[in-house]
Amino acid sequence: MTMLAIGLMSGTSLDGIDAALIDTDGEGMVRPVAFRGEPYSDAAREQLATATVIALTYDRPRASPPLIEAADLITRAHAMAVHKLLREAQVAPEAVGVIGFHGQTVAHRPDRGWTWQIGDGAALAAACGITTVADFRSADVAAGGQGAPLIPIYHAALTAGLARPVAVLNLGGVGNITFIGADGTLVAFDTGPANGLIDHWVGEQTGARYDAGGGLAAAGRVDQTVLGGMLDHPFFDAPAPKSLDRSDFTIQPARGLSTADGAATLTAFTAESVALALPHLPARPARLLVVGGGRHNPVLMRMIADATGLVVESGDSLGWNGDGVEAEGFAYMAVRRLKSLPISFPGTTGAPVAMTGGVVHPV
């Protein structure tokens, strides 16, 4: 039996909220119904960025006025996104079975035994009148897993009809890759920074939010010395599964480069980090399907193709909404949580066993 489910995702790029409505059984059947992107205002983005900086100074999650205020902002903004999505889709709240609410990651420290996503699932359920599943990552981390990436089980559902092995690369603030083997084997891990460092550099240098069309990178030259130094990082040699916080890498090595050369070098760094991920996969994938905001950057896509030697395809070529895959994934996982089905696995997060995850907040 299927149900309508809403998934909500606000990534580390702090660009806004992705809200997706799907019809799914949480297993083999997925039908996208509607999608909406809700951008944050500059003031909201600044408030969330400040809260993230503060959270990273803590040795464990704790309440403090800036984090409490940011959590309230996240909850209110997500409730508004839900109402707008339902109005546009002409779907009544009572027709929706569940909301999957990721919240906003302000710090991810599985090495210290915790991960921190702000946002109040109970308050969102009350504001929307829909049962809500939140806090998807904590149970996995508490069991010794990385708590990320979680979307691989949804990638497996999306690629069910494709020849395998196949890989799905998500290029958000941080990159992650999912390998789906011919026998259904799932292996997944973070590859390194994706758009995060590029966006940070471009914002600092030009005031723009991102390198539109890869124009800056296309005008620059990759500094091989800086690139080599950035790639000489123990993360890339570490075995999978592994995950990152967006703050684990910085733009500091690129300082001193011109604006265009810095953009080119950081874009090349993202591409080379994907290439360094391939030896950690069980086999070389036949196809590399790309989702997330980074697929809109043709320079990055070309650099990934050159670095990996793979044919790099946007997931949109298969009829997917590459901007909505993560949000759809949290809708899918919310349904799986209601059915007590696993969302994380030894091969994806390093959890000791296949585990379900998320806290259910009934209406």
C-alpha positions as CSV (number, residue, x, y, z in Angstrom):
1,M,0.0,0.0,0.0
2,T,1.3,3.4,-0.9
3,M,0.9,6.8,0.8
4,L,1.5,10.4,0.0
5,A,4.6,11.6,1.8
6,I,6.5,15.0,2.0
7,G,10.2,15.2,2.3
8,L,12.0,18.4,3.5
9,M,15.7,19.1,3.0
10,S,17.8,22.1,3.9
11,G,21.4,21.5,3.0
12,T,24.7,22.9,4.3
13,S,24.8,25.3,1.3
14,L,22.1,27.3,3.2
15,D,20.4,28.2,0.0
16,G,16.9,27.2,1.0
17,I,14.4,24.4,1.6
18,D,13.6,21.7,-0.9
19,A,10.1,20.3,-0.4
20,A,8.9,17.2,-2.3
21,L,5.7,15.3,-2.4
22,I,5.8,11.7,-3.5
23,D,3.6,8.7,-3.6
24,T,5.4,5.6,-2.3
25,D,5.3,2.3,-0.4
26,G,8.8,2.9,1.0
27,E,10.0,0.0,-1.0
28,G,10.0,-0.5,-4.8
29,M,7.2,2.0,-5.8
30,V,8.0,5.7,-6.0
31,R,6.0,8.3,-7.9
32,P,7.0,12.0,-7.6
33,V,4.0,14.3,-7.4
34,A,5.1,17.8,-6.7
35,F,8.2,19.8,-5.8
36,R,8.9,23.3,-4.5
37,G,12.1,25.2,-3.7
38,E,11.8,27.9,-1.1
39,P,14.9,30.1,-0.9
40,Y,16.1,31.6,2.4
41,S,16.3,35.4,2.7
42,D,19.7,36.9,3.1
43,A,18.9,37.6,6.8
44,A,17.9,34.0,7.4
45,R,21.0,32.7,5.7
46,E,23.1,34.9,7.8
47,Q,21.4,33.8,11.0
48,L,21.8,30.1,10.1
49,A,25.5,30.6,9.1
50,T,26.1,32.3,12.5
51,A,24.4,29.5,14.4
52,T,26.5,26.9,12.5
53,V,29.7,28.7,13.4
54,I,28.7,28.8,17.1
55,A,27.6,25.1,17.0
56,L,31.0,24.0,15.8
57,T,32.7,25.5,18.9
58,Y,30.7,23.2,21.2
59,D,32.0,19.8,22.3
60,R,28.5,18.4,22.2
61,P,25.0,19.8,21.2
62,R,23.5,22.1,23.7
63,A,20.9,24.8,23.9
64,S,21.9,28.4,23.6
65,P,20.0,31.4,22.5
66,P,21.4,31.6,18.9
67,L,20.8,27.9,18.3
68,I,17.3,28.0,19.8
69,E,16.4,31.0,17.6
70,A,17.8,29.3,14.6
71,A,15.9,26.2,15.3
72,D,12.7,28.2,15.6
73,L,13.4,29.8,12.2
74,I,14.0,26.4,10.6
75,T,10.7,25.0,12.0
76,R,8.7,28.0,10.9
77,A,10.2,28.2,7.4
78,H,9.7,24.4,6.8
79,A,6.1,24.7,7.9
80,M,5.5,27.5,5.5
81,A,7.2,25.4,2.7
82,V,4.8,22.5,3.4
83,H,1.7,24.7,3.2
84,K,2.9,26.3,0.0
85,L,3.7,22.9,-1.6
86,L,0.3,21.5,-0.6
87,R,-1.5,24.5,-1.9
88,E,0.3,24.4,-5.3
89,A,-0.3,20.6,-5.6
90,Q,-3.9,21.1,-4.5
91,V,-3.5,18.3,-1.9
92,A,-5.2,18.6,1.5
93,P,-3.0,18.0,4.6
94,E,-5.1,15.1,5.8
95,A,-4.3,13.3,2.5
96,V,-0.6,13.1,3.4
97,G,0.5,10.3,5.6
98,V,3.9,11.6,6.8
99,I,6.5,14.3,6.6
100,G,10.2,13.5,6.6
101,F,11.9,16.5,8.2
102,H,15.7,16.5,8.0
103,G,16.2,19.8,9.7
104,Q,19.4,21.9,9.4
105,T,22.7,20.3,10.1
106,V,24.8,22.7,12.2
107,A,27.5,20.2,13.1
108,H,28.3,16.7,12.2
109,R,30.8,14.9,14.5
110,P,30.3,11.2,14.4
111,D,34.0,10.8,15.5
112,R,32.8,12.4,18.8
113,G,29.6,10.3,18.9
114,W,27.1,13.0,17.8
115,T,25.4,14.8,15.0
116,W,23.2,17.9,15.3
117,Q,20.3,18.9,13.2
118,I,18.2,21.7,14.5
119,G,14.4,22.0,14.0
120,D,11.5,20.8,16.1
121,G,9.7,17.8,14.7
122,A,6.8,17.9,17.2
123,A,6.2,21.6,16.4
124,L,6.2,21.0,12.7
125,A,3.7,18.1,13.0
126,A,1.4,20.4,15.0
127,A,1.8,23.3,12.5
128,C,1.1,21.1,9.5
129,G,-1.4,18.6,11.0
130,I,0.7,15.8,9.6
131,T,2.7,13.0,11.4
132,T,6.3,14.0,11.2
133,V,9.5,11.9,11.3
134,A,12.6,13.9,12.4
135,D,16.1,13.3,13.7
136,F,17.0,10.7,11.1
137,R,20.7,10.5,11.9
138,S,21.2,10.2,15.6
139,A,20.3,6.5,16.1
140,D,22.9,5.5,13.5
141,V,25.6,7.6,15.1
142,A,24.8,6.3,18.6
143,A,25.2,2.8,17.3
144,G,28.7,3.7,15.9
145,G,27.7,4.6,12.4
146,Q,28.6,7.8,10.5
147,G,25.0,8.9,10.3
148,A,25.6,9.8,6.6
149,P,24.9,9.4,3.8
150,L,21.3,8.3,4.3
151,I,19.9,8.7,0.8
152,P,21.5,5.6,-0.8
153,I,18.5,3.4,-0.1
154,Y,16.4,5.9,-2.1
155,H,19.1,5.9,-4.9
156,A,18.7,2.1,-5.0
157,A,14.9,2.6,-5.5
158,L,15.5,5.2,-8.3
159,T,17.9,3.0,-10.2
160,A,16.0,-0.3,-9.8
161,G,15.4,-0.5,-13.6
162,L,18.9,0.3,-14.7
163,A,21.8,-1.9,-15.6
164,R,24.2,-2.3,-12.7
165,P,26.7,-1.6,-11.3
166,V,25.7,2.0,-11.3
167,A,26.7,5.0,-9.1
168,V,24.8,8.1,-8.1
169,L,26.8,11.1,-7.2
170,N,25.2,13.9,-5.1
171,L,26.8,17.3,-5.4
172,G,25.5,19.4,-2.6
173,G,27.6,21.4,-0.1
174,V,29.4,18.1,0.5
175,G,29.6,15.3,-2.1
176,N,28.6,11.8,-1.6
177,I,28.5,8.7,-3.8
178,T,26.3,5.6,-3.8
179,F,27.3,2.4,-5.5
180,I,24.6,-0.1,-6.3
181,G,26.0,-3.5,-7.4
182,A,24.5,-6.1,-9.7
183,D,23.4,-8.1,-6.6
184,G,21.9,-5.0,-4.9
185,T,25.0,-4.3,-2.8
186,L,25.0,-0.8,-1.4
187,V,28.2,1.1,-0.6
188,A,28.2,4.8,0.0
189,F,30.3,7.6,1.6
190,D,31.1,11.2,1.4
191,T,33.6,12.0,-1.3
192,G,34.7,15.5,-0.1
193,P,33.6,19.1,-0.6
194,A,31.3,19.5,-3.6
195,N,29.9,23.0,-4.0
196,G,30.8,24.1,-0.4
197,L,34.3,25.5,-1.0
198,I,33.5,26.9,-4.5
199,D,30.5,28.8,-3.1
200,H,32.5,30.0,-0.2
201,W,35.3,31.3,-2.4
202,V,32.9,32.9,-4.9
203,G,30.9,34.6,-2.1
204,E,34.0,36.0,-0.4
205,Q,35.6,37.2,-3.7
206,T,32.6,38.5,-5.6
207,G,29.5,38.5,-3.3
208,A,27.7,36.1,-5.6
209,R,26.2,33.0,-4.0
210,Y,27.8,30.5,-6.5
211,D,29.8,30.3,-9.7
212,A,26.9,30.6,-12.2
213,G,27.5,28.3,-15.1
214,G,31.1,27.7,-13.9
215,G,32.0,31.0,-15.6
216,L,34.7,32.0,-13.1
217,A,36.3,28.5,-13.1
218,A,36.3,28.5,-16.9
219,A,38.2,31.8,-17.0
220,G,40.8,30.6,-14.5
221,R,43.8,28.2,-14.4
222,V,44.1,25.3,-12.0
223,D,47.1,25.8,-9.7
224,Q,48.5,22.3,-9.5
225,T,50.6,23.0,-6.4
226,V,47.6,24.2,-4.4
227,L,45.5,21.4,-5.8
228,G,48.1,18.8,-4.9
229,G,48.4,20.1,-1.4
230,M,44.7,20.0,-0.8
231,L,44.5,16.4,-2.1
232,D,47.2,15.3,0.3
233,H,44.6,14.8,3.1
234,P,44.1,11.6,5.1
235,F,40.4,11.6,4.4
236,F,40.9,10.5,0.9
237,D,42.9,7.4,1.9
238,A,40.5,6.5,4.7
239,P,38.3,3.4,4.0
240,A,34.6,3.7,3.4
241,P,32.2,4.3,5.0
242,K,33.2,7.9,5.9
243,S,31.5,11.2,6.2
244,L,32.3,14.9,6.5
245,D,31.2,18.1,8.1
246,R,31.2,21.0,5.6
247,S,33.8,22.7,7.8
248,D,36.3,19.9,7.6
249,F,37.9,21.5,4.5
250,T,38.5,25.3,4.0
251,I,39.4,27.7,1.2
252,Q,42.5,28.7,3.0
253,P,45.0,26.9,0.6
254,A,43.6,29.0,-2.3
255,R,44.2,32.3,-0.7
256,G,46.6,34.4,-2.8
257,L,45.2,33.0,-6.1
258,S,43.2,35.3,-8.4
259,T,39.5,35.0,-8.2
260,A,39.2,33.0,-11.4
261,D,42.2,30.8,-10.6
262,G,40.9,30.1,-7.1
263,A,37.5,29.1,-8.6
264,A,39.2,26.8,-11.1
265,T,41.4,25.2,-8.5
266,L,38.6,24.5,-6.0
267,T,36.4,23.2,-8.8
268,A,39.2,20.8,-9.8
269,F,39.6,19.8,-6.2
270,T,35.9,18.7,-6.1
271,A,36.4,16.7,-9.3
272,E,39.6,15.0,-8.2
273,S,38.0,14.1,-4.9
274,V,35.3,12.2,-6.8
275,A,38.1,10.4,-8.8
276,L,39.8,9.4,-5.5
277,A,36.5,7.9,-4.3
278,L,36.4,5.3,-7.1
279,P,39.0,2.9,-5.8
280,H,36.9,2.6,-2.6
281,L,34.0,1.2,-4.6
282,P,33.6,-2.6,-5.0
283,A,33.7,-2.3,-8.8
284,R,34.0,0.4,-11.4
285,P,30.4,1.7,-12.2
286,A,29.1,1.6,-15.7
287,R,27.4,4.9,-15.3
288,L,27.8,7.9,-13.0
289,L,24.5,9.7,-12.5
290,V,24.7,13.2,-10.9
291,V,22.1,14.9,-8.8
292,G,22.2,18.0,-6.6
293,G,23.1,21.6,-7.4
294,G,26.6,20.9,-8.7
295,R,25.2,19.2,-11.8
296,H,24.2,22.7,-13.0
297,N,27.9,23.6,-13.3
298,P,29.1,22.4,-16.7
299,V,32.8,23.1,-15.8
300,L,32.5,20.9,-12.7
301,M,30.7,18.1,-14.7
302,R,33.4,18.2,-17.4
303,M,36.2,18.1,-14.8
304,I,34.6,15.1,-13.1
305,A,34.4,13.3,-16.4
306,D,38.0,14.0,-17.2
307,A,39.2,13.0,-13.7
308,T,37.2,9.8,-13.5
309,G,37.2,8.7,-17.1
310,L,33.5,7.9,-16.7
311,V,30.5,9.1,-18.7
312,V,29.0,11.6,-16.4
313,E,25.2,12.1,-16.8
314,S,22.7,14.3,-15.0
315,G,20.0,12.4,-13.3
316,D,17.5,14.6,-15.1
317,S,18.3,12.7,-18.3
318,L,16.4,9.8,-16.7
319,G,13.4,12.0,-15.9
320,W,14.5,12.6,-12.3
321,N,14.3,15.9,-10.6
322,G,17.9,16.4,-9.7
323,D,17.1,19.2,-7.4
324,G,14.6,17.2,-5.5
325,V,16.2,13.8,-5.0
326,E,17.3,14.4,-1.4
327,A,14.0,15.8,-0.3
328,E,12.2,12.9,-2.0
329,G,14.6,10.6,-0.2
330,F,13.5,11.9,3.2
331,A,9.9,11.4,2.3
332,Y,10.7,7.8,1.2
333,M,12.7,7.2,4.5
334,A,9.8,8.6,6.6
335,V,7.5,6.0,5.1
336,R,10.2,3.3,5.8
337,R,10.4,4.5,9.4
338,L,6.6,4.1,9.8
339,K,7.0,0.5,8.4
340,S,10.1,-0.2,10.6
341,L,12.2,-0.7,7.5
342,P,15.9,0.1,7.6
343,I,17.4,3.3,6.2
344,S,21.1,2.8,7.0
345,F,23.3,-0.1,6.5
346,P,26.9,-1.4,7.3
347,G,27.9,-0.5,3.7
348,T,26.5,3.0,3.7
349,T,27.1,4.5,7.2
350,G,29.1,1.8,8.9
351,A,26.3,0.9,11.2
352,P,26.8,-2.5,12.8
353,V,23.5,-3.8,11.3
354,A,20.8,-2.5,9.0
355,M,18.9,0.1,11.1
356,T,15.8,2.2,10.9
357,G,16.1,5.7,12.1
358,G,14.1,8.8,12.9
359,V,11.8,9.9,15.7
360,V,8.1,9.8,15.0
361,H,6.0,12.8,16.1
362,P,2.3,12.0,15.7
363,V,-0.3,14.6,15.3
